Amino acid sequence: MSSDPAADAPSPRVAVVIVTHNTRADVLGCLDSLPAAGAHEVVVVDAGSTDGTVAAVRSAFPDVDVLALPNVGYGKGANAGVDRTSAPFVVVANADTRFAPRSLVQLAGVLADEPDVAAVGPLVRYPDGRHQASARRFPTLGQAAGHALLGLWWPRNPWTRSYRMLDEDPLAPRDVDWVSGCAVALRRDAFLDVGGFDPGYFMFVEDVDLGYRLRQAGWRVRFEPTAQVVHAVGASTGGARAAMVVAHARSLDRFYGRAYARGPGRLLRPFVRLGLALWVGLVLAWNRIVAVRSGRSTTGE
């Protein structure tokens, strides 16, 4: 028996909510990783899949609670999944994630030890081991413009580096403005206190918005790199990237209205919308060039 009382203490109860749309293989892989990670409750929210996800999960994981919904969007689906759980800490995750052993225990431990922390994000890596910039700052308008206009062609530009916190030590725990919704541990009371994810975001930016509202309510948001997750990125959006770029722009406009459109910021909103329209055109054109060069289509054609 261990002589360390902390090691002998029971792990904090943690639930996991996985939101999926036509990612059957991914969600099955994610579920495989959860027992060693420390999950106590698991809910899969299927948002209108047509690939047999619901039947596959129920067959392979009969103890998992499966909630079948229409394609209501990520935030609304996540809220419905959280409502099905009872643990004090809930990890909301994409289907294309894989959790390292004890990673859920480590995330829940931060929430248990620091009662003013509402959300904790793990260190996120691509499948090839590269680090994903999953812990970020709220950008200023200038940073947002620089990142949007130059990020595709000059990924290491100073505005993108600042927004993505690329000059910070990726292995250093720290407070941040927001963490990626691909895998985020949430304190149930704080999450419910701010109303959960804003269902007005169908996809994208709902994690930025949640971090903003938690910070505005006085909660802290943490990055905890001892917990690690692998994230494949884009599993549910790969076949409809043009539509997703437009959805991303709409979400950015919604967030601008919440965070920046005060006082003089209201006068700038028409110009921001014009800039977002320009950004959509540039991204779609760039994606098309990349697709032609690689022999792929970015719109699923």
Sine and cosine of phi, psi and omega as CSV:
sin_phi,cos_phi,sin_psi,cos_psi,sin_omega,cos_omega
0.00,0.00,0.63,-0.77,-0.01,-1.00
-0.92,0.39,0.58,-0.81,0.06,-1.00
-1.00,0.01,-0.04,1.00,-0.02,-1.00
-1.00,-0.05,0.92,-0.38,-0.02,-1.00
-0.85,0.53,-0.57,0.82,-0.01,-1.00
-0.91,0.42,-0.60,0.80,-0.01,-1.00
-0.94,0.35,-0.48,0.88,-0.03,-1.00
-1.00,0.08,-0.24,0.97,-0.04,-1.00
-0.93,0.36,0.58,-0.82,0.03,-1.00
-0.90,0.43,0.56,-0.83,0.02,-1.00
-0.94,0.34,0.58,-0.81,0.07,-1.00
-0.85,0.52,0.62,-0.78,0.03,-1.00
-0.94,0.35,0.74,-0.67,-0.03,-1.00
-0.67,-0.74,0.74,-0.68,0.07,-1.00
-0.98,-0.20,0.40,-0.92,0.06,-1.00
-0.81,-0.58,0.74,-0.67,0.09,-1.00
-0.89,-0.46,0.87,-0.49,0.02,-1.00
-0.95,-0.32,0.82,-0.58,0.04,-1.00
-0.97,-0.23,0.79,-0.61,-0.11,-0.99
-0.68,-0.73,0.51,-0.86,0.10,-1.00
-0.57,-0.82,0.96,-0.28,0.03,-1.00
0.84,0.55,0.69,0.73,0.02,-1.00
-0.74,-0.67,0.81,0.59,-0.11,-0.99
-0.82,0.57,-0.78,0.63,-0.04,-1.00
-0.90,0.44,-0.61,0.79,-0.01,-1.00
-0.91,0.41,-0.71,0.70,-0.06,-1.00
-0.93,0.38,-0.56,0.83,0.07,-1.00
-0.91,0.42,-0.63,0.77,0.06,-1.00
-0.91,0.40,-0.64,0.76,0.04,-1.00
-0.89,0.46,-0.71,0.71,0.00,-1.00
-0.88,0.48,-0.58,0.81,0.05,-1.00
-0.87,0.50,-0.52,0.86,-0.09,-1.00
-0.99,0.10,-0.21,0.98,-0.18,-0.98
-0.97,0.24,-0.60,0.80,-0.01,-1.00
-0.85,0.53,-0.71,0.70,0.00,-1.00
-0.94,0.34,-0.38,0.92,0.00,-1.00
-0.98,0.21,-0.38,0.92,0.07,-1.00
0.94,-0.34,0.45,0.89,-0.01,-1.00
-0.97,0.25,0.65,-0.76,0.08,-1.00
-0.97,-0.24,-0.56,0.83,0.05,-1.00
-0.72,-0.69,0.58,-0.82,0.05,-1.00
-0.68,-0.73,0.76,-0.65,0.09,-1.00
-0.82,-0.57,0.77,-0.64,0.14,-0.99
-0.96,-0.26,0.86,-0.51,0.07,-1.00
-0.98,-0.20,0.94,-0.35,0.02,-1.00
-1.00,-0.09,0.88,-0.48,-0.07,-1.00
-0.99,-0.15,0.96,0.28,0.14,-0.99
0.96,0.29,0.51,0.86,0.01,-1.00
-0.91,0.41,0.52,-0.86,0.06,-1.00
-0.86,-0.51,0.24,0.97,-0.08,-1.00
-0.96,-0.30,0.26,0.97,0.03,-1.00
0.99,0.12,0.29,0.96,-0.04,-1.00
-0.86,0.52,-0.74,0.68,-0.09,-1.00
-0.86,0.51,-0.75,0.66,-0.02,-1.00
-0.91,0.42,-0.63,0.78,-0.03,-1.00
-0.91,0.41,-0.69,0.73,0.00,-1.00
-0.92,0.40,-0.71,0.71,0.00,-1.00
-0.89,0.46,-0.55,0.84,0.02,-1.00
-0.97,0.26,-0.72,0.70,-0.09,-1.00
-0.99,0.16,-0.48,0.88,-0.07,-1.00
-0.72,-0.70,0.96,0.27,-0.09,-1.00
-0.89,0.45,-0.33,0.95,0.01,-1.00
-1.00,0.08,-0.13,0.99,0.00,-1.00
-0.99,0.12,0.71,-0.70,0.06,-1.00
-0.98,0.19,0.87,-0.50,-0.01,-1.00
-0.94,-0.34,0.82,-0.57,0.03,-1.00
-0.92,-0.39,0.93,-0.37,-0.02,-1.00
-1.00,-0.09,0.87,-0.50,-0.02,-1.00
-0.80,-0.60,0.25,-0.97,0.24,-0.97
-0.91,0.42,0.04,-1.00,0.00,-1.00
-0.98,0.20,0.99,0.13,-0.13,-0.99
-1.00,0.00,-0.07,1.00,-0.06,-1.00
0.99,-0.14,0.31,-0.95,-0.14,-0.99
-0.92,0.38,-0.76,0.65,-0.09,-1.00
-0.91,0.42,-0.70,0.71,0.00,-1.00
-0.91,0.42,-0.63,0.77,0.06,-1.00
-0.90,0.43,-0.68,0.74,0.02,-1.00
-0.89,0.46,-0.67,0.74,0.03,-1.00
-0.86,0.51,-0.68,0.74,0.00,-1.00
-0.90,0.43,-0.61,0.79,0.03,-1.00
-0.92,0.38,-0.67,0.74,0.03,-1.00
-0.88,0.48,-0.61,0.79,0.01,-1.00
-0.89,0.46,-0.37,0.93,-0.02,-1.00
-1.00,0.06,-0.09,1.00,-0.07,-1.00
-0.96,-0.27,0.22,-0.98,0.01,-1.00
-0.77,-0.63,-0.18,0.98,-0.04,-1.00
-0.90,0.43,0.48,-0.88,0.00,-1.00
-0.93,0.36,-0.36,0.93,0.01,-1.00
-0.83,-0.55,0.70,-0.71,-0.07,-1.00
-0.75,-0.66,0.78,-0.62,0.09,-1.00
-0.98,-0.18,0.86,-0.52,0.08,-1.00
-0.99,-0.16,0.74,-0.67,-0.14,-0.99
-0.60,-0.80,0.47,-0.88,0.20,-0.98
-0.96,0.29,0.37,-0.93,0.02,-1.00
-0.93,0.36,-0.46,0.89,-0.07,-1.00
-1.00,0.00,0.62,0.79,0.08,-1.00
-0.90,-0.43,0.43,-0.90,0.11,-0.99
-0.74,-0.67,0.80,-0.60,-0.09,-1.00
-0.99,-0.10,0.74,-0.67,0.06,-1.00
-0.94,0.35,0.41,-0.91,0.05,-1.00
-0.80,0.61,0.72,-0.69,0.04,-1.00
0.92,0.39,0.14,0.99,-0.02,-1.00
-0.91,0.42,-0.60,0.80,0.04,-1.00
-0.92,0.39,-0.62,0.78,0.06,-1.00
-0.88,0.48,-0.66,0.75,-0.02,-1.00
-0.92,0.39,-0.66,0.76,0.02,-1.00
-0.92,0.40,-0.72,0.70,0.02,-1.00
-0.90,0.43,-0.52,0.85,0.02,-1.00
-0.89,0.46,-0.61,0.80,0.05,-1.00
-0.89,0.45,-0.70,0.71,0.01,-1.00
-0.90,0.43,-0.61,0.79,0.01,-1.00
-0.94,0.35,-0.58,0.82,-0.08,-1.00
-1.00,0.10,-0.40,0.92,-0.09,-1.00
-0.81,-0.58,1.00,-0.02,-0.16,-0.99
-0.93,0.38,-0.18,0.98,0.06,-1.00
-0.99,-0.13,0.11,0.99,0.06,-1.00
-1.00,-0.08,0.79,-0.62,-0.03,-1.00
-0.98,-0.19,-0.46,0.89,-0.08,-1.00
-0.57,-0.82,0.61,-0.79,0.01,-1.00
-0.70,-0.72,0.74,-0.68,0.06,-1.00
-0.93,-0.38,0.59,-0.81,0.03,-1.00
-1.00,0.09,0.11,-0.99,0.23,-0.97
-0.95,0.32,0.81,-0.58,-0.05,-1.00
-0.92,-0.38,0.73,-0.68,0.02,-1.00
-0.83,-0.55,0.46,-0.89,0.20,-0.98
-0.96,0.29,0.27,-0.96,0.01,-1.00
-0.85,0.53,-0.42,0.91,0.02,-1.00
-1.00,0.05,0.08,1.00,0.07,-1.00
0.99,-0.13,-0.20,0.98,0.01,-1.00
-0.92,0.40,0.50,-0.86,-0.03,-1.00
-0.98,0.18,0.73,-0.68,0.14,-0.99
-1.00,-0.08,0.66,-0.75,0.01,-1.00
-0.99,0.17,0.99,0.17,-0.13,-0.99
-0.99,-0.12,-0.10,1.00,0.03,-1.00
-0.86,-0.51,0.85,-0.52,-0.20,-0.98
-0.66,-0.75,0.15,-0.99,0.11,-0.99
-1.00,-0.09,0.33,-0.94,0.27,-0.96
-0.97,0.26,0.82,-0.57,-0.04,-1.00
-0.97,0.24,0.52,-0.85,0.25,-0.97
-0.95,0.31,0.20,-0.98,0.02,-1.00
-0.87,0.49,-0.61,0.79,0.03,-1.00
-0.91,0.41,-0.68,0.74,0.05,-1.00
-0.89,0.45,-0.66,0.75,0.01,-1.00
-0.88,0.47,-0.68,0.74,0.01,-1.00
-0.91,0.41,-0.70,0.71,0.01,-1.00
-0.89,0.45,-0.67,0.74,0.01,-1.00
-0.91,0.42,-0.70,0.72,-0.05,-1.00
-0.91,0.42,-0.66,0.75,-0.10,-1.00
-0.99,0.14,-0.49,0.87,-0.12,-0.99
-0.91,-0.41,-0.23,0.97,-0.13,-0.99
-0.86,0.52,-0.60,0.80,-0.02,-1.00
-0.93,0.37,-0.63,0.77,-0.13,-0.99
-0.99,-0.11,-0.44,0.90,-0.03,-1.00
-0.67,-0.74,0.97,0.23,-0.13,-0.99
-0.88,0.47,-0.36,0.93,-0.04,-1.00
-0.99,-0.17,0.35,0.94,0.01,-1.00
-0.90,0.43,0.40,-0.91,-0.12,-0.99
-0.89,0.45,-0.51,0.86,-0.01,-1.00
-0.95,0.32,-0.68,0.73,0.05,-1.00
-0.91,0.40,-0.65,0.76,0.00,-1.00
-0.87,0.49,-0.66,0.75,0.00,-1.00
-0.93,0.36,-0.73,0.68,-0.02,-1.00
-0.87,0.49,-0.68,0.73,-0.03,-1.00
-1.00,0.06,0.04,1.00,0.02,-1.00
0.84,0.54,0.65,0.76,-0.06,-1.00
-0.96,0.28,-0.25,0.97,0.05,-1.00
-1.00,0.04,-0.08,1.00,0.03,-1.00
-1.00,0.06,0.43,-0.90,0.08,-1.00
-0.92,0.40,0.89,-0.46,-0.06,-1.00
-0.93,0.37,-0.17,0.99,-0.01,-1.00
-0.95,-0.31,0.21,0.98,-0.03,-1.00
-0.98,-0.19,0.85,-0.53,0.11,-0.99
-0.89,0.46,0.61,-0.79,-0.03,-1.00
-0.21,-0.98,0.31,-0.95,0.18,-0.98
-0.98,0.22,0.61,-0.79,0.01,-1.00
-0.68,-0.73,0.10,-1.00,0.03,-1.00
-0.98,0.18,-0.68,0.74,0.01,-1.00
-0.40,-0.92,0.36,-0.93,0.02,-1.00
-0.80,-0.60,0.43,-0.90,-0.09,-1.00
-0.88,0.48,0.67,-0.74,0.06,-1.00
-0.97,0.26,0.00,1.00,0.05,-1.00
-0.90,0.44,-0.45,0.89,0.07,-1.00
-0.26,-0.96,0.97,-0.26,-0.04,-1.00
-0.67,-0.74,0.76,-0.65,0.06,-1.00
-1.00,-0.02,0.75,-0.67,-0.12,-0.99
-0.82,-0.57,0.64,-0.77,0.17,-0.99
-0.98,0.19,0.88,-0.48,-0.11,-0.99
-0.79,0.61,-0.74,0.68,-0.07,-1.00
-0.87,0.49,-0.67,0.74,-0.01,-1.00
-0.93,0.36,-0.68,0.73,0.01,-1.00
-0.85,0.52,-0.73,0.68,0.00,-1.00
-0.94,0.34,-0.52,0.85,-0.01,-1.00
-0.87,0.49,-0.57,0.82,-0.01,-1.00
-0.99,-0.13,0.11,0.99,0.07,-1.00
1.00,0.02,0.24,0.97,0.01,-1.00
0.94,0.33,-0.31,-0.95,0.10,-0.99
-0.93,0.36,0.60,-0.80,0.06,-1.00
-0.95,0.30,0.91,-0.41,-0.03,-1.00
-0.93,0.37,-0.13,0.99,0.07,-1.00
-0.94,0.35,-0.25,0.97,0.11,-0.99
-1.00,-0.06,0.91,-0.40,0.03,-1.00
-0.94,0.33,-0.69,0.72,0.04,-1.00
-0.33,-0.94,0.57,-0.82,0.01,-1.00
0.98,0.20,0.63,-0.78,0.15,-0.99
0.96,0.28,-0.16,0.99,0.05,-1.00
-0.89,0.46,-0.47,0.88,0.04,-1.00
-0.96,0.27,-0.62,0.78,0.08,-1.00
-0.88,0.47,-0.72,0.69,-0.01,-1.00
-0.88,0.47,-0.67,0.74,0.02,-1.00
-0.89,0.45,-0.71,0.70,0.04,-1.00
-0.86,0.51,-0.65,0.76,0.01,-1.00
-0.89,0.46,-0.72,0.69,-0.04,-1.00
-0.94,0.34,-0.58,0.81,0.08,-1.00
-0.90,0.44,-0.70,0.72,0.01,-1.00
-0.91,0.42,-0.63,0.77,0.02,-1.00
-0.89,0.45,-0.50,0.87,0.00,-1.00
-1.00,0.08,0.03,1.00,0.08,-1.00
0.99,-0.10,0.09,1.00,0.02,-1.00
-1.00,0.05,0.38,-0.92,0.10,-1.00
-0.99,-0.14,0.44,-0.90,0.10,-1.00
-0.83,-0.56,0.74,-0.67,-0.12,-0.99
-0.85,-0.52,0.44,-0.90,0.17,-0.99
-0.92,-0.39,0.83,-0.56,-0.07,-1.00
-0.81,-0.58,1.00,-0.07,-0.11,-0.99
-0.97,0.26,-0.15,0.99,0.08,-1.00
-0.92,0.39,-0.45,0.89,0.11,-0.99
-1.00,0.01,0.75,-0.66,-0.08,-1.00
-0.79,-0.62,0.58,-0.82,-0.01,-1.00
-0.67,-0.74,0.63,-0.78,0.14,-0.99
-0.99,-0.17,0.74,-0.67,-0.07,-1.00
-0.77,-0.64,0.86,-0.52,-0.07,-1.00
-0.98,0.22,-0.45,0.89,0.05,-1.00
0.96,0.27,0.83,-0.55,0.22,-0.98
0.98,0.20,0.32,0.95,-0.07,-1.00
-0.87,0.49,-0.63,0.78,-0.08,-1.00
-1.00,-0.03,-0.05,1.00,-0.07,-1.00
-0.89,-0.46,-0.05,1.00,-0.12,-0.99
-0.87,0.49,-0.49,0.87,-0.04,-1.00
-1.00,0.01,-0.02,1.00,-0.05,-1.00
-0.59,-0.81,0.79,0.61,-0.14,-0.99
-0.94,0.35,-0.54,0.84,0.03,-1.00
-0.88,0.47,-0.72,0.69,0.02,-1.00
-0.89,0.45,-0.57,0.82,-0.02,-1.00
-0.95,0.32,-0.56,0.83,0.06,-1.00
-0.89,0.45,-0.68,0.73,0.04,-1.00
-0.90,0.43,-0.68,0.73,0.03,-1.00
-0.88,0.47,-0.61,0.79,0.02,-1.00
-0.89,0.46,-0.69,0.72,0.00,-1.00
-0.89,0.45,-0.66,0.75,0.03,-1.00
-0.89,0.46,-0.63,0.77,0.02,-1.00
-0.92,0.40,-0.65,0.76,0.05,-1.00
-0.88,0.48,-0.64,0.77,0.03,-1.00
-0.90,0.43,-0.63,0.78,0.03,-1.00
-0.90,0.44,-0.67,0.74,0.00,-1.00
-0.92,0.39,-0.62,0.79,0.06,-1.00
-0.84,0.54,-0.67,0.74,0.00,-1.00
-0.88,0.47,-0.53,0.85,-0.01,-1.00
-0.99,0.14,-0.68,0.73,-0.20,-0.98
-0.99,-0.14,-0.45,0.89,-0.18,-0.98
-0.84,-0.55,-0.33,0.94,-0.14,-0.99
-0.99,0.10,0.88,0.48,0.08,-1.00
-0.84,-0.54,0.57,-0.82,0.03,-1.00
0.82,0.58,-0.78,-0.63,-0.01,-1.00
-0.87,0.50,-0.42,0.91,0.00,-1.00
-0.86,0.51,-0.47,0.88,0.03,-1.00
-0.91,0.43,-0.56,0.83,-0.01,-1.00
-0.94,0.34,-0.40,0.92,-0.04,-1.00
-1.00,0.07,-0.22,0.98,-0.14,-0.99
-0.86,0.51,-0.65,0.76,0.05,-1.00
-0.86,0.52,-0.60,0.80,0.01,-1.00
-0.95,0.31,-0.57,0.82,0.07,-1.00
-0.90,0.44,-0.68,0.73,0.02,-1.00
-0.90,0.44,-0.62,0.78,0.08,-1.00
-0.89,0.45,-0.66,0.75,0.04,-1.00
-0.90,0.43,-0.62,0.79,0.04,-1.00
-0.91,0.42,-0.63,0.77,0.05,-1.00
-0.89,0.45,-0.65,0.76,0.07,-1.00
-0.89,0.45,-0.67,0.74,0.01,-1.00
-0.88,0.48,-0.68,0.73,0.03,-1.00
-0.85,0.52,-0.73,0.69,0.01,-1.00
-0.88,0.48,-0.67,0.74,0.00,-1.00
-0.91,0.41,-0.68,0.73,-0.02,-1.00
-0.91,0.42,-0.70,0.72,0.00,-1.00
-0.90,0.44,-0.64,0.77,0.03,-1.00
-0.91,0.42,-0.68,0.74,0.02,-1.00
-0.90,0.44,-0.70,0.71,0.03,-1.00
-0.87,0.49,-0.60,0.80,0.01,-1.00
-0.92,0.40,-0.66,0.75,0.04,-1.00
-0.88,0.48,-0.72,0.69,0.01,-1.00
-0.88,0.47,-0.66,0.76,-0.02,-1.00
-0.90,0.43,-0.68,0.73,0.00,-1.00
-0.90,0.44,-0.67,0.74,-0.01,-1.00
-0.91,0.42,-0.56,0.83,-0.05,-1.00
-0.99,-0.14,-0.03,1.00,0.01,-1.00
0.98,0.21,0.34,0.94,-0.01,-1.00
-0.87,-0.49,0.37,-0.93,0.12,-0.99
-0.96,-0.29,0.67,-0.74,0.02,-1.00
-1.00,0.03,-0.04,1.00,-0.01,-1.00
-0.92,-0.38,0.17,0.99,0.04,-1.00
0.99,0.16,0.15,0.99,-0.02,-1.00
-0.97,0.24,0.00,0.00,0.00,0.00
